[in-house]
Amino acid sequence: MAKHTTLKQGQLLKYIGKRWKNLNISSNPIIKFLGYDSNGFADVWVEYQGRLMLLALKDVELAM
């Protein structure tokens, strides 16, 4: 996703990045946007299955 895309808290995103060890996100890739990290707005805070995660903005896209 482009850095200049404006997201709102609670907006649903789809994870398109690589798999992590011990994280089976491919079965349900929908995550909830919580906010931007202040480090150049290149990272986003999200919630996935009750877990808070910091992801690179390039690893998510808008969920349709």
N, C-alpha and C positions, 0 to 999 in steps of 0.2 A: 504494500500500500504506500502511496506517496506521503511524504512527510507533511504536506500542506493540506491533507484531508482533515476536516474538522469532525471529531467524534464527540458524542454526548455520553455522559455517564449512564450506564445501563444498556447501551446499544449492544446488539449482538454481533459478534465477529466470528469468522471461521478461521481456524488454525490451519495454515498451509505449509508450515515449516517441517523440519526434520523430526523424526521420532526421538524421544528421550528414553533412556533406560528407566524402567519402572513407571512409565507414563503411557498408557494406552489411549492416546487422544484420537487415534484414527477411527475408532468405532463411533465416537460422537465428538466431532471437531468444533462444535459451537461453544463459544466462550463469551463471557460478559465483560465489556469494557468498564473499567473503574476510573481510570485517569491516566494522564501522561506523566512520565518521569521527567524531571526538570533538566535532564542532561540533553539539551538540544532537541527535545521532542522526538527522539529516534526510538525510544522505548515506551511501552505501555504497560500499565498494571491491569491485570485481568483476573477474573474469578473462573475457575474450572472445577466443578464438582466440590465446591466448598473450599478450595485451596486458592490462596493468593499466589500469583506468579507474575514475574516481570519478563516480558517478551519483547523481542525486536519488532518494530513496526513492520519490517519487511516480511515477517512470518505470519501476518494476519491479513485478511481481506474482509470486506463487508459481507455479512450473511444476508442472503436474499430470501 
